[in-house]
Amino acid sequence: MKDREERPSMDEILNALGTALRCQCSDVGVGSKQTRIVGILNVKVLKGLELYIENPYVILKLRNLRDQLIPSMKKTAIRYGYKKRDPYWNEEFTLYVEYPDQPLEIWVEIHEQVGRIKDLIFSNITSGSPQTRKIRLFNVKDGRHGGSYLQGKIMVEIMYIPCSYYTAFEDICPLQKAPTGTPKGGGLLLVIIHEAIDLQSSYHSNPYASLLFRGELRKTVPIKKTSYPKWQEEFTFVLEQPPTEEKLHLEVISTPWMGIIYRKEESMGYIDVKAVDAVKERRIINRYRLQNVKHGSLMVELQWRSI
C-alpha cells in the first residue's frame, strides 16, 4: 500500500510540461466515453529554414489508423509574405497520444500542399526534456509522399511525456464551458473541419468545404491542386436552445483557379450530420463517407458547450 501512495500522481506528471502545456487543455473537447492516452506530446514549431515559399503555415498531425477518438491535428498561423526564406512561428501545441509508436506528421503548406517530413516516432525521444530538431522536407504529390527532398527545413522543439499508468483524456482536459453571454438554456456548437481524403473530381481539384446550418453558410479556404486537403478550420454557432432535429449540411466543392475561368465549381460530395449527436456525446470526431461520389471522406469534429 505504501508503494501505491508514493506513486507519482497525474498532476505531478503534467507539471513537468509547465504552465504552457496545462493551459492548452482548455481548448480541447471531451466525449462521454473514457478514452485512454499513453502519453502527452508537446511540440513547438520554431521556424523554417531556407523555404522560399509564399504565405506558409505548418500543420501537425498524429496519424491514426484506428478509430479517431481524440483531436489529432493542429495548425500554426499563416506567415504572410512573398517567398518567405526563414518564416518564424514560435508556436506551441499539445497533442495526446492514444497508442505507442503513433507517428507524428509535420506538413508545410501554402494554398497547395508543399512538403512534409518523414514520420517522427516520438516514443524514441527522451522523455521529460525538450529536443530541438532540424528536419528536411519531402516532396508531396496529391497528399502523398513524393520521394524526393525539397529545399529547406523545419526547426521544431519536441518533448514527449509517457503516462506510466491508465490515464483518461477526459480527466486532464475537462470540457470547456460556453462563453459569457450565451443564452441561458442554450449553448455553443463548435464545428471543426479537419481534412478530406481521396477526393474525386472531373476537371479540377481545388477543394474547399462549405457548412450550412440554420440558414447560415460558412466556408473554409480553398486549397490548390490536391485530393487530400487539410483545413483545420473552426466555426461556431451560439444557440438559444440545444439543437434537436436540425442537420449540418457539409459539402466539399472544387473551385476553378486562375487560368481556368471557363470551368464551373464542381461538387466533390456531401454529408448530413445530426446536430443533436453533439449534444448527446458532448464531443464527436468522425470520418464521414462523402455521398453522391464514388469515393472520398471528410473528417469533422463537433463539440457542444453548455453554460
N, C-alpha and C positions, 0 to 999 in steps of 0.2 A: 504493500500500500504506500509505503514511503517513496518508493521509486516512481510511482504514478504521480504523486503530489509534486515531485521535483521535475517532472517532465515539462518542457517549455510550453507555454500557452500560445494560442494563435496570436494574441496581442504582441507577445514578445517577438514572434516571427515577423509580423508586419512592421514592427518598429524598426527593423533593420532596413526597410525601404525608405524610411524618412517621411517627413511631412508631405512632400510632393506626391508620393505614392498613395498615401492614405486618403488624401483629398480627392483623388481621381475616382475613388469608389462611388462617389455621389452621382456620376453621370452614366452609370450602368443600371439597366433594369434588372428585374428579378422575376422568376417564374414561380408558379405554385408548387412545383416539384423540386425536391432537393437534388442538386447537381454537384457531383464531386469534382474537385480540381486537385491536381497533383503538384502544382507549382504556380508561382507568380513571376511574370516576366516584365521587367522594366526596360524600356527602350527609349533612348534619347537620340533623335535624329539631329546630328550636329550640322553638317554642311555637305555640299557636293564639291568635288574637285575636278576641274577642267571638263565640265559637262558641255558648255557652249550650246545650251538649248533655251528656248523661249518659254517663259512663264511656267517653270517646272514646279511640281509638287510630288510628295512621296506618300505611298500607301504601304502600310504594314498589314500583313495578313497571316494568321495562323491557319495553315491548310488543315482541313478537317475532312477525312474520308468517311467519317461516321455521321450519324445524325447530328445536325448543328444544334447545340444547346446553349452556348454562351456566345455573345458578340465577339467576333474574332478579327475585326478589321478596324484600322484607324487611319486617319488622313491628316497630313500637315496642311498648313496654309499655302496658298499659291504665292510664289515669289515672282512678281511681275517684272519683266524687263526683256530686252532683245538679246538673245544668245547669252544668257547668264553663264559666266565662266565658273564662279565658285559661289553658288547660292547658299545663303546662311539661314538655317531654321532654328536650331537650338530648342526644339520642342520635345517634350517628354510624354510618353504614353505607357499605360499599363495594360497588359494582356494576361488572361487567365488560362492556364494550360490544363487541358482535360485528360491527356494521356501521355505517357513517356514517349520521347522522341517525336513529338508533334512538331513538324517543321515550320519555320518562320520564313515567309517570303517578303522581300522588300522590292517594291516597284517604283520606278521613277517615270513620271508621265507628264505630258502636256495635254493638248487636246487629242493626242493619239498616244498609244502605248509606245514608250521609247525603249525601256530596258528594265531588266530585273537582275537580281543577284542570284547566285546559287542558293539553294535552301540551306538555312542555318539549323543545325541540330543543336539546340542550346542545352541539352542535357549534358553535353561535353564541356560546357562553360563552367568555370569555377564559380560555385555559388557564394553569395554573400559579399562579393566585391565587384564593382563595375569594371568592364573591359572595353577599351576603345579599339575599334577595328576600321580599317580602310578596305573596302570591298569593291572589286571590279564588277562592272555591269555586263550582262549578256544581252545580245540582240533578241528582240521579241518579234515574232511574226504571228499576227492574228491571235494574240493572247498566249502564245506558246513559245517555248524555248527555241531560239533560232540557231544556237550552236556557236556563233562567233562572238568575240568580245566587242564591246563598244568603247569609244574613248571616254575616259572619265571614271570616277569612283564616288562612292558614298561613304562618309565617315559617320559611324554610329557608336554609341556607348550602350552596352548591354549588361544587365545584371539579372540573374535568374536565382530565385529562392525556392527550393522544393519544399513541399509540405510533408512533414515526416509521418503524419497520420491522417486519418479521414478528415477532410475539410470540405464543408459545404460552401459553394459560391454564394448562396443566399445569406450566409452568416456574416461574411465580411463585406458585402455590398448590399445593404438594405435598400429597399425600393425608395426612390426619390418621390417626394410629395409634389402635388400640383403647385404651380407658382401662386404667389399672393395675387388676389383679385379674381381667382377662379370662382364662378358662381357656386353657392352652397348646394350640395347635392349633385354637382356636376364633376368635371374633371378635365384632364388634358390627354388627348390622344396623340401619341407620337408615332410617326411612321418614318422608318429609316430604309431607304432603298439602297441596298448594298451593291449588288452586281448582277449581271446577266451572264449566262454561259451558253455557248454553242448556238448563237442566233442564226436564223435563216433569212436571207434576203435575195431579191432577184436582180436589182440594178445597182444598189449602193448599200453600204453598211456603215452609217454614221449615227449610231443609236442614241436616243435619249428616252427617258421614262416619263410618262405623264400619269398623274394621280388625280382622280375625280372623286370627291366626297361631298355630299350635301350641296351640290351645285358649285363647289369651289374647285378650280383647276390649278394644279401645281405641276411644275416641270423641272427635271434635272437638266444639267448642261449636256449638250451633245458631245460625243467623243468620236473622233475621226477614224475611219478605216479599221474597225475591229468588230469581231463577233463575240468578244469577251470583255465588255466594258465594266469598269469599276467606278461607281459614282460616290458611294458613301455620303449621301445627302439626306438631311433630316427635314421633316415637315411636321408642323404642329397644328392641332385644331382644339380650341378651347370650347367645351360643350357644357350647356346648362344642365343636361341630363345624360346619363350613360347611354350610348347607342344600343338599339335593340334589333331592329330588322334591317338597318341600313348596311349597304355593302360598299367596300372600297373597290373602285374600278381602276386597275393599273394596266397600262398598255406601253409596250416598247415600240418606238417609231424611229425609222431611219429617215433622216432629213438630207436633201441634196446639199452638197458642199459647193464652194465656189468653183465655177467652171463647168458645172452640170446643171445649169439653171432650168433646162428643159425637162428635167425629171421632177416628179411629184414625190411627196412624202409617202413612205411605204410602211404599213403595219408589219411588225415582226412578232405579233402575238399579244394576247392579253390574259389577265386573270381577274376574278372577282373574289374578294375575301370578306367574310363576315366580320364587321367591326366588333360585334358582341363577343367574339372569341378572345379579343384582347382584354375585355372586361373580366371575363371568367378566369383567364390564365395569368393576368397581370402583365406578363411579357411572353411573347411567342416570336420565334425566329424560324423561318422555314424557306425551303427552296421549292417554288411552285412551278409545275409544268405549264408552259405557255399554251394557250388554246388557239385553235384555228391555224396552226402551223404544224409542220411535221416534227420539228424538234426545237429545243431551246427551253431555258428555265430562268426564273427570276428569283433572287434571294431578297426577302423583305422581312423586316423586324417591326413588330407592333408593341407598344407599351401603353398601358392605361395607368395614369397617375391621378389618384383621388386626393381630396383635401385631407 
